[in-house]
């Protein structure tokens, strides 16, 4: 069962470094859109042992949030 470092109040995963630092499963963060990552610890960021199905569901939730997002002309993604 994977361990996901996640803030339930903000509904955001920790970045790859936070995943490792707080005991998360290696590679989990890379499955989330990077714009959803938390880059610094928050009071509610904690590791959660979840099933593979639950992890897939959380990843899909985050991926659906970025579907349909457009980047304004003249701007690049992530800026």
mmCIF file of the N, C-alpha and C atoms, coordinates in Angstrom:
data_MODEL
# 
_entry.id   MODEL 
# 
loop_
_atom_site.group_PDB 
_atom_site.id 
_atom_site.type_symbol 
_atom_site.label_atom_id 
_atom_site.label_alt_id 
_atom_site.label_comp_id 
_atom_site.label_asym_id 
_atom_site.label_entity_id 
_atom_site.label_seq_id 
_atom_site.pdbx_PDB_ins_code 
_atom_site.Cartn_x 
_atom_site.Cartn_y 
_atom_site.Cartn_z 
_atom_site.occupancy 
_atom_site.B_iso_or_equiv 
_atom_site.pdbx_formal_charge 
_atom_site.auth_seq_id 
_atom_site.auth_comp_id 
_atom_site.auth_asym_id 
_atom_site.auth_atom_id 
_atom_site.pdbx_PDB_model_num 
ATOM 1   N N  . UNK A 1 1  ? 0.852  -1.184 0.000   1.00 0.00 ? 1  UNK A N  1 
ATOM 2   C CA . UNK A 1 1  ? 0.000  0.000  0.000   1.00 0.00 ? 1  UNK A CA 1 
ATOM 3   C C  . UNK A 1 1  ? 0.894  1.242  0.000   1.00 0.00 ? 1  UNK A C  1 
ATOM 4   N N  . UNK A 1 2  ? 0.631  2.160  -0.916  1.00 0.00 ? 2  UNK A N  1 
ATOM 5   C CA . UNK A 1 2  ? 1.444  3.371  -0.990  1.00 0.00 ? 2  UNK A CA 1 
ATOM 6   C C  . UNK A 1 2  ? 1.155  4.332  0.160   1.00 0.00 ? 2  UNK A C  1 
ATOM 7   N N  . UNK A 1 3  ? 2.134  5.184  0.417   1.00 0.00 ? 3  UNK A N  1 
ATOM 8   C CA . UNK A 1 3  ? 1.973  6.246  1.408   1.00 0.00 ? 3  UNK A CA 1 
ATOM 9   C C  . UNK A 1 3  ? 2.012  7.572  0.662   1.00 0.00 ? 3  UNK A C  1 
ATOM 10  N N  . UNK A 1 4  ? 0.946  8.347  0.802   1.00 0.00 ? 4  UNK A N  1 
ATOM 11  C CA . UNK A 1 4  ? 0.815  9.642  0.147   1.00 0.00 ? 4  UNK A CA 1 
ATOM 12  C C  . UNK A 1 4  ? 0.926  10.744 1.194   1.00 0.00 ? 4  UNK A C  1 
ATOM 13  N N  . UNK A 1 5  ? 1.840  11.681 0.978   1.00 0.00 ? 5  UNK A N  1 
ATOM 14  C CA . UNK A 1 5  ? 1.969  12.845 1.846   1.00 0.00 ? 5  UNK A CA 1 
ATOM 15  C C  . UNK A 1 5  ? 1.045  13.914 1.259   1.00 0.00 ? 5  UNK A C  1 
ATOM 16  N N  . UNK A 1 6  ? 0.013  14.274 2.020   1.00 0.00 ? 6  UNK A N  1 
ATOM 17  C CA . UNK A 1 6  ? -1.090 15.073 1.477   1.00 0.00 ? 6  UNK A CA 1 
ATOM 18  C C  . UNK A 1 6  ? -1.653 15.981 2.563   1.00 0.00 ? 6  UNK A C  1 
ATOM 19  N N  . UNK A 1 7  ? -2.092 17.156 2.156   1.00 0.00 ? 7  UNK A N  1 
ATOM 20  C CA . UNK A 1 7  ? -2.773 18.079 3.054   1.00 0.00 ? 7  UNK A CA 1 
ATOM 21  C C  . UNK A 1 7  ? -4.271 17.969 2.758   1.00 0.00 ? 7  UNK A C  1 
ATOM 22  N N  . UNK A 1 8  ? -5.010 17.365 3.669   1.00 0.00 ? 8  UNK A N  1 
ATOM 23  C CA . UNK A 1 8  ? -6.443 17.154 3.454   1.00 0.00 ? 8  UNK A CA 1 
ATOM 24  C C  . UNK A 1 8  ? -7.247 18.455 3.456   1.00 0.00 ? 8  UNK A C  1 
ATOM 25  N N  . UNK A 1 9  ? -6.806 19.455 4.213   1.00 0.00 ? 9  UNK A N  1 
ATOM 26  C CA . UNK A 1 9  ? -7.535 20.726 4.233   1.00 0.00 ? 9  UNK A CA 1 
ATOM 27  C C  . UNK A 1 9  ? -7.346 21.497 2.939   1.00 0.00 ? 9  UNK A C  1 
ATOM 28  N N  . UNK A 1 10 ? -6.119 21.533 2.425   1.00 0.00 ? 10 UNK A N  1 
ATOM 29  C CA . UNK A 1 10 ? -5.842 22.254 1.179   1.00 0.00 ? 10 UNK A CA 1 
ATOM 30  C C  . UNK A 1 10 ? -6.089 21.400 -0.058  1.00 0.00 ? 10 UNK A C  1 
ATOM 31  N N  . UNK A 1 11 ? -6.248 20.086 0.143   1.00 0.00 ? 11 UNK A N  1 
ATOM 32  C CA . UNK A 1 11 ? -6.425 19.118 -0.941  1.00 0.00 ? 11 UNK A CA 1 
ATOM 33  C C  . UNK A 1 11 ? -5.276 19.215 -1.955  1.00 0.00 ? 11 UNK A C  1 
ATOM 34  N N  . UNK A 1 12 ? -4.046 19.118 -1.419  1.00 0.00 ? 12 UNK A N  1 
ATOM 35  C CA . UNK A 1 12 ? -2.856 19.197 -2.267  1.00 0.00 ? 12 UNK A CA 1 
ATOM 36  C C  . UNK A 1 12 ? -1.795 18.222 -1.768  1.00 0.00 ? 12 UNK A C  1 
ATOM 37  N N  . UNK A 1 13 ? -1.087 17.590 -2.714  1.00 0.00 ? 13 UNK A N  1 
ATOM 38  C CA . UNK A 1 13 ? -0.011 16.675 -2.338  1.00 0.00 ? 13 UNK A CA 1 
ATOM 39  C C  . UNK A 1 13 ? 1.286  17.432 -2.104  1.00 0.00 ? 13 UNK A C  1 
ATOM 40  N N  . UNK A 1 14 ? 2.151  16.836 -1.303  1.00 0.00 ? 14 UNK A N  1 
ATOM 41  C CA . UNK A 1 14 ? 3.483  17.393 -1.142  1.00 0.00 ? 14 UNK A CA 1 
ATOM 42  C C  . UNK A 1 14 ? 4.302  17.132 -2.396  1.00 0.00 ? 14 UNK A C  1 
ATOM 43  N N  . UNK A 1 15 ? 5.264  17.989 -2.658  1.00 0.00 ? 15 UNK A N  1 
ATOM 44  C CA . UNK A 1 15 ? 6.159  17.807 -3.800  1.00 0.00 ? 15 UNK A CA 1 
ATOM 45  C C  . UNK A 1 15 ? 7.008  16.553 -3.581  1.00 0.00 ? 15 UNK A C  1 
ATOM 46  N N  . UNK A 1 16 ? 7.819  16.205 -4.574  1.00 0.00 ? 16 UNK A N  1 
ATOM 47  C CA . UNK A 1 16 ? 8.635  14.994 -4.490  1.00 0.00 ? 16 UNK A CA 1 
ATOM 48  C C  . UNK A 1 16 ? 9.545  15.005 -3.266  1.00 0.00 ? 16 UNK A C  1 
ATOM 49  N N  . UNK A 1 17 ? 10.152 16.143 -2.957  1.00 0.00 ? 17 UNK A N  1 
ATOM 50  C CA . UNK A 1 17 ? 11.047 16.210 -1.800  1.00 0.00 ? 17 UNK A CA 1 
ATOM 51  C C  . UNK A 1 17 ? 10.289 16.047 -0.487  1.00 0.00 ? 17 UNK A C  1 
ATOM 52  N N  . UNK A 1 18 ? 9.103  16.629 -0.391  1.00 0.00 ? 18 UNK A N  1 
ATOM 53  C CA . UNK A 1 18 ? 8.297  16.472 0.820   1.00 0.00 ? 18 UNK A CA 1 
ATOM 54  C C  . UNK A 1 18 ? 7.801  15.037 0.961   1.00 0.00 ? 18 UNK A C  1 
ATOM 55  N N  . UNK A 1 19 ? 7.490  14.394 -0.166  1.00 0.00 ? 19 UNK A N  1 
ATOM 56  C CA . UNK A 1 19 ? 7.077  12.991 -0.117  1.00 0.00 ? 19 UNK A CA 1 
ATOM 57  C C  . UNK A 1 19 ? 8.168  12.155 0.539   1.00 0.00 ? 19 UNK A C  1 
ATOM 58  N N  . UNK A 1 20 ? 9.402  12.343 0.088   1.00 0.00 ? 20 UNK A N  1 
ATOM 59  C CA . UNK A 1 20 ? 10.524 11.568 0.627   1.00 0.00 ? 20 UNK A CA 1 
ATOM 60  C C  . UNK A 1 20 ? 10.798 11.950 2.079   1.00 0.00 ? 20 UNK A C  1 
ATOM 61  N N  . UNK A 1 21 ? 10.823 13.242 2.376   1.00 0.00 ? 21 UNK A N  1 
ATOM 62  C CA . UNK A 1 21 ? 11.158 13.712 3.719   1.00 0.00 ? 21 UNK A CA 1 
ATOM 63  C C  . UNK A 1 21 ? 10.161 13.243 4.773   1.00 0.00 ? 21 UNK A C  1 
ATOM 64  N N  . UNK A 1 22 ? 8.892  13.113 4.380   1.00 0.00 ? 22 UNK A N  1 
ATOM 65  C CA . UNK A 1 22 ? 7.851  12.750 5.348   1.00 0.00 ? 22 UNK A CA 1 
ATOM 66  C C  . UNK A 1 22 ? 7.436  11.290 5.254   1.00 0.00 ? 22 UNK A C  1 
ATOM 67  N N  . UNK A 1 23 ? 8.211  10.485 4.510   1.00 0.00 ? 23 UNK A N  1 
ATOM 68  C CA . UNK A 1 23 ? 7.964  9.051  4.467   1.00 0.00 ? 23 UNK A CA 1 
ATOM 69  C C  . UNK A 1 23 ? 7.014  8.572  3.401   1.00 0.00 ? 23 UNK A C  1 
ATOM 70  N N  . UNK A 1 24 ? 6.752  9.398  2.403   1.00 0.00 ? 24 UNK A N  1 
ATOM 71  C CA . UNK A 1 24 ? 5.876  8.991  1.313   1.00 0.00 ? 24 UNK A CA 1 
ATOM 72  C C  . UNK A 1 24 ? 6.545  8.002  0.379   1.00 0.00 ? 24 UNK A C  1 
ATOM 73  N N  . UNK A 1 25 ? 5.747  7.371  -0.444  1.00 0.00 ? 25 UNK A N  1 
ATOM 74  C CA . UNK A 1 25 ? 6.243  6.412  -1.416  1.00 0.00 ? 25 UNK A CA 1 
ATOM 75  C C  . UNK A 1 25 ? 6.943  7.142  -2.558  1.00 0.00 ? 25 UNK A C  1 
ATOM 76  N N  . UNK A 1 26 ? 8.132  6.668  -2.897  1.00 0.00 ? 26 UNK A N  1 
ATOM 77  C CA . UNK A 1 26 ? 8.914  7.267  -3.982  1.00 0.00 ? 26 UNK A CA 1 
ATOM 78  C C  . UNK A 1 26 ? 8.127  7.204  -5.287  1.00 0.00 ? 26 UNK A C  1 
ATOM 79  N N  . UNK A 1 27 ? 8.111  8.303  -6.031  1.00 0.00 ? 27 UNK A N  1 
ATOM 80  C CA . UNK A 1 27 ? 7.458  8.355  -7.336  1.00 0.00 ? 27 UNK A CA 1 
ATOM 81  C C  . UNK A 1 27 ? 6.003  8.783  -7.314  1.00 0.00 ? 27 UNK A C  1 
ATOM 82  N N  . UNK A 1 28 ? 5.408  8.869  -6.149  1.00 0.00 ? 28 UNK A N  1 
ATOM 83  C CA . UNK A 1 28 ? 3.990  9.232  -6.064  1.00 0.00 ? 28 UNK A CA 1 
ATOM 84  C C  . UNK A 1 28 ? 3.765  10.664 -6.550  1.00 0.00 ? 28 UNK A C  1 
ATOM 85  N N  . UNK A 1 29 ? 4.601  11.584 -6.129  1.00 0.00 ? 29 UNK A N  1 
ATOM 86  C CA . UNK A 1 29 ? 4.398  12.998 -6.486  1.00 0.00 ? 29 UNK A CA 1 
ATOM 87  C C  . UNK A 1 29 ? 4.404  13.204 -7.991  1.00 0.00 ? 29 UNK A C  1 
ATOM 88  N N  . UNK A 1 30 ? 5.213  12.448 -8.704  1.00 0.00 ? 30 UNK A N  1 
ATOM 89  C CA . UNK A 1 30 ? 5.315  12.601 -10.151 1.00 0.00 ? 30 UNK A CA 1 
ATOM 90  C C  . UNK A 1 30 ? 4.045  12.249 -10.899 1.00 0.00 ? 30 UNK A C  1 
ATOM 91  N N  . UNK A 1 31 ? 3.103  11.630 -10.231 1.00 0.00 ? 31 UNK A N  1 
ATOM 92  C CA . UNK A 1 31 ? 1.835  11.278 -10.870 1.00 0.00 ? 31 UNK A CA 1 
ATOM 93  C C  . UNK A 1 31 ? 0.802  12.401 -10.784 1.00 0.00 ? 31 UNK A C  1 
ATOM 94  N N  . UNK A 1 32 ? 1.122  13.427 -9.993  1.00 0.00 ? 32 UNK A N  1 
ATOM 95  C CA . UNK A 1 32 ? 0.225  14.577 -9.830  1.00 0.00 ? 32 UNK A CA 1 
ATOM 96  C C  . UNK A 1 32 ? 0.691  15.728 -10.710 1.00 0.00 ? 32 UNK A C  1 
ATOM 97  N N  . UNK A 1 33 ? -0.227 16.585 -11.165 1.00 0.00 ? 33 UNK A N  1 
ATOM 98  C CA . UNK A 1 33 ? 0.198  17.801 -11.866 1.00 0.00 ? 33 UNK A CA 1 
ATOM 99  C C  . UNK A 1 33 ? 1.088  18.630 -10.935 1.00 0.00 ? 33 UNK A C  1 
ATOM 100 N N  . UNK A 1 34 ? 2.223  19.059 -11.427 1.00 0.00 ? 34 UNK A N  1 
ATOM 101 C CA . UNK A 1 34 ? 3.177  19.764 -10.571 1.00 0.00 ? 34 UNK A CA 1 
ATOM 102 C C  . UNK A 1 34 ? 2.619  21.074 -10.023 1.00 0.00 ? 34 UNK A C  1 
ATOM 103 N N  . UNK A 1 35 ? 1.674  21.678 -10.716 1.00 0.00 ? 35 UNK A N  1 
ATOM 104 C CA . UNK A 1 35 ? 1.111  22.932 -10.212 1.00 0.00 ? 35 UNK A CA 1 
ATOM 105 C C  . UNK A 1 35 ? 0.259  22.720 -8.957  1.00 0.00 ? 35 UNK A C  1 
ATOM 106 N N  . UNK A 1 36 ? -0.041 21.479 -8.615  1.00 0.00 ? 36 UNK A N  1 
ATOM 107 C CA . UNK A 1 36 ? -0.807 21.183 -7.408  1.00 0.00 ? 36 UNK A CA 1 
ATOM 108 C C  . UNK A 1 36 ? 0.090  20.877 -6.215  1.00 0.00 ? 36 UNK A C  1 
ATOM 109 N N  . UNK A 1 37 ? 1.373  20.685 -6.452  1.00 0.00 ? 37 UNK A N  1 
ATOM 110 C CA . UNK A 1 37 ? 2.300  20.335 -5.372  1.00 0.00 ? 37 UNK A CA 1 
ATOM 111 C C  . UNK A 1 37 ? 2.409  21.441 -4.334  1.00 0.00 ? 37 UNK A C  1 
ATOM 112 N N  . UNK A 1 38 ? 2.520  21.041 -3.097  1.00 0.00 ? 38 UNK A N  1 
ATOM 113 C CA . UNK A 1 38 ? 2.922  21.950 -2.023  1.00 0.00 ? 38 UNK A CA 1 
ATOM 114 C C  . UNK A 1 38 ? 4.445  21.910 -1.979  1.00 0.00 ? 38 UNK A C  1 
ATOM 115 N N  . UNK A 1 39 ? 5.073  23.057 -1.976  1.00 0.00 ? 39 UNK A N  1 
ATOM 116 C CA . UNK A 1 39 ? 6.528  23.127 -2.009  1.00 0.00 ? 39 UNK A CA 1 
ATOM 117 C C  . UNK A 1 39 ? 7.151  23.337 -0.635  1.00 0.00 ? 39 UNK A C  1 
ATOM 118 N N  . UNK A 1 40 ? 6.325  23.543 0.360   1.00 0.00 ? 40 UNK A N  1 
ATOM 119 C CA . UNK A 1 40 ? 6.792  23.723 1.737   1.00 0.00 ? 40 UNK A CA 1 
ATOM 120 C C  . UNK A 1 40 ? 5.802  23.012 2.662   1.00 0.00 ? 40 UNK A C  1 
ATOM 121 N N  . UNK A 1 41 ? 6.290  22.567 3.805   1.00 0.00 ? 41 UNK A N  1 
ATOM 122 C CA . UNK A 1 41 ? 5.385  21.886 4.741   1.00 0.00 ? 41 UNK A CA 1 
ATOM 123 C C  . UNK A 1 41 ? 4.256  22.811 5.215   1.00 0.00 ? 41 UNK A C  1 
ATOM 124 N N  . UNK A 1 42 ? 3.126  22.230 5.467   1.00 0.00 ? 42 UNK A N  1 
ATOM 125 C CA . UNK A 1 42 ? 1.982  22.944 6.027   1.00 0.00 ? 42 UNK A CA 1 
ATOM 126 C C  . UNK A 1 42 ? 1.572  22.223 7.316   1.00 0.00 ? 42 UNK A C  1 
ATOM 127 N N  . UNK A 1 43 ? 0.810  22.870 8.174   1.00 0.00 ? 43 UNK A N  1 
ATOM 128 C CA . UNK A 1 43 ? 0.415  22.220 9.437   1.00 0.00 ? 43 UNK A CA 1 
ATOM 129 C C  . UNK A 1 43 ? -0.348 20.909 9.232   1.00 0.00 ? 43 UNK A C  1 
ATOM 130 N N  . UNK A 1 44 ? -1.072 20.795 8.137   1.00 0.00 ? 44 UNK A N  1 
ATOM 131 C CA . UNK A 1 44 ? -1.908 19.614 7.915   1.00 0.00 ? 44 UNK A CA 1 
ATOM 132 C C  . UNK A 1 44 ? -1.331 18.640 6.888   1.00 0.00 ? 44 UNK A C  1 
ATOM 133 N N  . UNK A 1 45 ? -0.095 18.823 6.490   1.00 0.00 ? 45 UNK A N  1 
ATOM 134 C CA . UNK A 1 45 ? 0.557  17.911 5.543   1.00 0.00 ? 45 UNK A CA 1 
ATOM 135 C C  . UNK A 1 45 ? 1.046  16.688 6.305   1.00 0.00 ? 45 UNK A C  1 
ATOM 136 N N  . UNK A 1 46 ? 0.481  15.519 5.979   1.00 0.00 ? 46 UNK A N  1 
ATOM 137 C CA . UNK A 1 46 ? 0.787  14.300 6.721   1.00 0.00 ? 46 UNK A CA 1 
ATOM 138 C C  . UNK A 1 46 ? 0.836  13.104 5.775   1.00 0.00 ? 46 UNK A C  1 
ATOM 139 N N  . UNK A 1 47 ? 1.565  12.066 6.164   1.00 0.00 ? 47 UNK A N  1 
ATOM 140 C CA . UNK A 1 47 ? 1.576  10.840 5.354   1.00 0.00 ? 47 UNK A CA 1 
ATOM 141 C C  . UNK A 1 47 ? 0.336  9.985  5.653   1.00 0.00 ? 47 UNK A C  1 
ATOM 142 N N  . UNK A 1 48 ? -0.240 9.443  4.596   1.00 0.00 ? 48 UNK A N  1 
ATOM 143 C CA . UNK A 1 48 ? -1.410 8.576  4.723   1.00 0.00 ? 48 UNK A CA 1 
ATOM 144 C C  . UNK A 1 48 ? -1.160 7.291  3.951   1.00 0.00 ? 48 UNK A C  1 
ATOM 145 N N  . UNK A 1 49 ? -1.354 6.161  4.603   1.00 0.00 ? 49 UNK A N  1 
ATOM 146 C CA . UNK A 1 49 ? -1.267 4.871  3.926   1.00 0.00 ? 49 UNK A CA 1 
ATOM 147 C C  . UNK A 1 49 ? -2.628 4.620  3.285   1.00 0.00 ? 49 UNK A C  1 
ATOM 148 N N  . UNK A 1 50 ? -2.630 4.512  1.972   1.00 0.00 ? 50 UNK A N  1 
ATOM 149 C CA . UNK A 1 50 ? -3.889 4.350  1.238   1.00 0.00 ? 50 UNK A CA 1 
ATOM 150 C C  . UNK A 1 50 ? -3.754 3.182  0.262   1.00 0.00 ? 50 UNK A C  1 
ATOM 151 N N  . UNK A 1 51 ? -4.869 2.717  -0.232  1.00 0.00 ? 51 UNK A N  1 
ATOM 152 C CA . UNK A 1 51 ? -4.849 1.621  -1.201  1.00 0.00 ? 51 UNK A CA 1 
ATOM 153 C C  . UNK A 1 51 ? -4.451 2.142  -2.582  1.00 0.00 ? 51 UNK A C  1 
ATOM 154 N N  . UNK A 1 52 ? -4.076 1.247  -3.448  1.00 0.00 ? 52 UNK A N  1 
ATOM 155 C CA . UNK A 1 52 ? -3.754 1.626  -4.824  1.00 0.00 ? 52 UNK A CA 1 
ATOM 156 C C  . UNK A 1 52 ? -4.957 2.275  -5.504  1.00 0.00 ? 52 UNK A C  1 
ATOM 157 N N  . UNK A 1 53 ? -6.142 1.779  -5.204  1.00 0.00 ? 53 UNK A N  1 
ATOM 158 C CA . UNK A 1 53 ? -7.362 2.333  -5.797  1.00 0.00 ? 53 UNK A CA 1 
ATOM 159 C C  . UNK A 1 53 ? -7.627 3.748  -5.297  1.00 0.00 ? 53 UNK A C  1 
ATOM 160 N N  . UNK A 1 54 ? -7.410 3.976  -4.010  1.00 0.00 ? 54 UNK A N  1 
ATOM 161 C CA . UNK A 1 54 ? -7.592 5.321  -3.454  1.00 0.00 ? 54 UNK A CA 1 
ATOM 162 C C  . UNK A 1 54 ? -6.586 6.294  -4.051  1.00 0.00 ? 54 UNK A C  1 
ATOM 163 N N  . UNK A 1 55 ? -5.333 5.853  -4.201  1.00 0.00 ? 55 UNK A N  1 
ATOM 164 C CA . UNK A 1 55 ? -4.309 6.703  -4.810  1.00 0.00 ? 55 UNK A CA 1 
ATOM 165 C C  . UNK A 1 55 ? -4.697 7.060  -6.238  1.00 0.00 ? 55 UNK A C  1 
ATOM 166 N N  . UNK A 1 56 ? -5.134 6.071  -7.005  1.00 0.00 ? 56 UNK A N  1 
ATOM 167 C CA . UNK A 1 56 ? -5.550 6.322  -8.389  1.00 0.00 ? 56 UNK A CA 1 
ATOM 168 C C  . UNK A 1 56 ? -6.692 7.331  -8.436  1.00 0.00 ? 56 UNK A C  1 
ATOM 169 N N  . UNK A 1 57 ? -7.615 7.241  -7.495  1.00 0.00 ? 57 UNK A N  1 
ATOM 170 C CA . UNK A 1 57 ? -8.752 8.162  -7.440  1.00 0.00 ? 57 UNK A CA 1 
ATOM 171 C C  . UNK A 1 57 ? -8.294 9.588  -7.142  1.00 0.00 ? 57 UNK A C  1 
ATOM 172 N N  . UNK A 1 58 ? -7.372 9.755  -6.194  1.00 0.00 ? 58 UNK A N  1 
ATOM 173 C CA . UNK A 1 58 ? -6.869 11.085 -5.846  1.00 0.00 ? 58 UNK A CA 1 
ATOM 174 C C  . UNK A 1 58 ? -6.102 11.680 -7.029  1.00 0.00 ? 58 UNK A C  1 
ATOM 175 N N  . UNK A 1 59 ? -5.304 10.869 -7.690  1.00 0.00 ? 59 UNK A N  1 
ATOM 176 C CA . UNK A 1 59 ? -4.547 11.339 -8.862  1.00 0.00 ? 59 UNK A CA 1 
ATOM 177 C C  . UNK A 1 59 ? -5.508 11.788 -9.951  1.00 0.00 ? 59 UNK A C  1 
ATOM 178 N N  . UNK A 1 60 ? -6.542 11.000 -10.218 1.00 0.00 ? 60 UNK A N  1 
ATOM 179 C CA . UNK A 1 60 ? -7.538 11.360 -11.235 1.00 0.00 ? 60 UNK A CA 1 
ATOM 180 C C  . UNK A 1 60 ? -8.252 12.653 -10.879 1.00 0.00 ? 60 UNK A C  1 
ATOM 181 N N  . UNK A 1 61 ? -8.568 12.844 -9.609  1.00 0.00 ? 61 UNK A N  1 
ATOM 182 C CA . UNK A 1 61 ? -9.206 14.082 -9.149  1.00 0.00 ? 61 UNK A CA 1 
ATOM 183 C C  . UNK A 1 61 ? -8.342 15.279 -9.546  1.00 0.00 ? 61 UNK A C  1 
ATOM 184 N N  . UNK A 1 62 ? -7.052 15.201 -9.259  1.00 0.00 ? 62 UNK A N  1 
ATOM 185 C CA . UNK A 1 62 ? -6.154 16.318 -9.557  1.00 0.00 ? 62 UNK A CA 1 
ATOM 186 C C  . UNK A 1 62 ? -5.970 16.511 -11.058 1.00 0.00 ? 62 UNK A C  1 
ATOM 187 N N  . UNK A 1 63 ? -5.901 15.438 -11.795 1.00 0.00 ? 63 UNK A N  1 
ATOM 188 C CA . UNK A 1 63 ? -5.754 15.557 -13.258 1.00 0.00 ? 63 UNK A CA 1 
ATOM 189 C C  . UNK A 1 63 ? -6.992 16.175 -13.884 1.00 0.00 ? 63 UNK A C  1 
ATOM 190 N N  . UNK A 1 64 ? -8.176 15.832 -13.362 1.00 0.00 ? 64 UNK A N  1 
ATOM 191 C CA . UNK A 1 64 ? -9.413 16.427 -13.892 1.00 0.00 ? 64 UNK A CA 1 
ATOM 192 C C  . UNK A 1 64 ? -9.462 17.928 -13.646 1.00 0.00 ? 64 UNK A C  1 
ATOM 193 N N  . UNK A 1 65 ? -8.863 18.379 -12.558 1.00 0.00 ? 65 UNK A N  1 
ATOM 194 C CA . UNK A 1 65 ? -8.864 19.809 -12.250 1.00 0.00 ? 65 UNK A CA 1 
ATOM 195 C C  . UNK A 1 65 ? -8.103 20.629 -13.286 1.00 0.00 ? 65 UNK A C  1 
ATOM 196 N N  . UNK A 1 66 ? -7.100 20.043 -13.921 1.00 0.00 ? 66 UNK A N  1 
ATOM 197 C CA . UNK A 1 66 ? -6.315 20.802 -14.897 1.00 0.00 ? 66 UNK A CA 1 
ATOM 198 C C  . UNK A 1 66 ? -6.842 20.647 -16.317 1.00 0.00 ? 66 UNK A C  1 
ATOM 199 N N  . UNK A 1 67 ? -7.763 19.731 -16.559 1.00 0.00 ? 67 UNK A N  1 
ATOM 200 C CA . UNK A 1 67 ? -8.346 19.572 -17.888 1.00 0.00 ? 67 UNK A CA 1 
ATOM 201 C C  . UNK A 1 67 ? -9.164 20.815 -18.216 1.00 0.00 ? 67 UNK A C  1 
ATOM 202 N N  . UNK A 1 68 ? -8.947 21.363 -19.370 1.00 0.00 ? 68 UNK A N  1 
ATOM 203 C CA . UNK A 1 68 ? -9.686 22.538 -19.791 1.00 0.00 ? 68 UNK A CA 1 
ATOM 204 C C  . UNK A 1 68 ? -9.057 23.846 -19.363 1.00 0.00 ? 68 UNK A C  1 
ATOM 205 N N  . UNK A 1 69 ? -7.988 23.793 -18.584 1.00 0.00 ? 69 UNK A N  1 
ATOM 206 C CA . UNK A 1 69 ? -7.290 25.013 -18.184 1.00 0.00 ? 69 UNK A CA 1 
ATOM 207 C C  . UNK A 1 69 ? -6.476 25.490 -19.373 1.00 0.00 ? 69 UNK A C  1 
ATOM 208 N N  . UNK A 1 70 ? -6.640 26.732 -19.740 1.00 0.00 ? 70 UNK A N  1 
ATOM 209 C CA . UNK A 1 70 ? -5.887 27.268 -20.863 1.00 0.00 ? 70 UNK A CA 1 
ATOM 210 C C  . UNK A 1 70 ? -4.878 28.280 -20.365 1.00 0.00 ? 70 UNK A C  1 
ATOM 211 N N  . UNK A 1 71 ? -3.818 28.400 -21.114 1.00 0.00 ? 71 UNK A N  1 
ATOM 212 C CA . UNK A 1 71 ? -2.757 29.349 -20.779 1.00 0.00 ? 71 UNK A CA 1 
ATOM 213 C C  . UNK A 1 71 ? -2.985 30.598 -21.617 1.00 0.00 ? 71 UNK A C  1 
ATOM 214 N N  . UNK A 1 72 ? -3.087 31.775 -20.989 1.00 0.00 ? 72 UNK A N  1 
ATOM 215 C CA . UNK A 1 72 ? -3.292 32.999 -21.753 1.00 0.00 ? 72 UNK A CA 1 
ATOM 216 C C  . UNK A 1 72 ? -2.169 33.203 -22.777 1.00 0.00 ? 72 UNK A C  1 
ATOM 217 N N  . UNK A 1 73 ? -2.525 33.752 -23.920 1.00 0.00 ? 73 UNK A N  1 
ATOM 218 C CA . UNK A 1 73 ? -1.549 33.989 -24.977 1.00 0.00 ? 73 UNK A CA 1 
ATOM 219 C C  . UNK A 1 73 ? -0.416 34.866 -24.469 1.00 0.00 ? 73 UNK A C  1 
ATOM 220 N N  . UNK A 1 74 ? 0.801  34.499 -24.846 1.00 0.00 ? 74 UNK A N  1 
ATOM 221 C CA . UNK A 1 74 ? 1.972  35.246 -24.422 1.00 0.00 ? 74 UNK A CA 1 
ATOM 222 C C  . UNK A 1 74 ? 2.541  34.816 -23.087 1.00 0.00 ? 74 UNK A C  1 
ATOM 223 N N  . UNK A 1 75 ? 1.893  33.855 -22.437 1.00 0.00 ? 75 UNK A N  1 
ATOM 224 C CA . UNK A 1 75 ? 2.395  33.345 -21.156 1.00 0.00 ? 75 UNK A CA 1 
ATOM 225 C C  . UNK A 1 75 ? 2.708  31.868 -21.316 1.00 0.00 ? 75 UNK A C  1 
ATOM 226 N N  . UNK A 1 76 ? 3.673  31.419 -20.543 1.00 0.00 ? 76 UNK A N  1 
ATOM 227 C CA . UNK A 1 76 ? 3.995  30.003 -20.585 1.00 0.00 ? 76 UNK A CA 1 
ATOM 228 C C  . UNK A 1 76 ? 3.446  29.323 -19.348 1.00 0.00 ? 76 UNK A C  1 
ATOM 229 N N  . UNK A 1 77 ? 3.261  28.009 -19.427 1.00 0.00 ? 77 UNK A N  1 
ATOM 230 C CA . UNK A 1 77 ? 2.729  27.247 -18.293 1.00 0.00 ? 77 UNK A CA 1 
ATOM 231 C C  . UNK A 1 77 ? 3.677  27.354 -17.122 1.00 0.00 ? 77 UNK A C  1 
ATOM 232 N N  . UNK A 1 78 ? 3.109  27.342 -15.934 1.00 0.00 ? 78 UNK A N  1 
ATOM 233 C CA . UNK A 1 78 ? 3.897  27.351 -14.714 1.00 0.00 ? 78 UNK A CA 1 
ATOM 234 C C  . UNK A 1 78 ? 4.424  28.724 -14.335 1.00 0.00 ? 78 UNK A C  1 
ATOM 235 N N  . UNK A 1 79 ? 3.974  29.756 -14.993 1.00 0.00 ? 79 UNK A N  1 
ATOM 236 C CA . UNK A 1 79 ? 4.464  31.102 -14.663 1.00 0.00 ? 79 UNK A CA 1 
ATOM 237 C C  . UNK A 1 79 ? 3.302  31.983 -14.271 1.00 0.00 ? 79 UNK A C  1 
# 
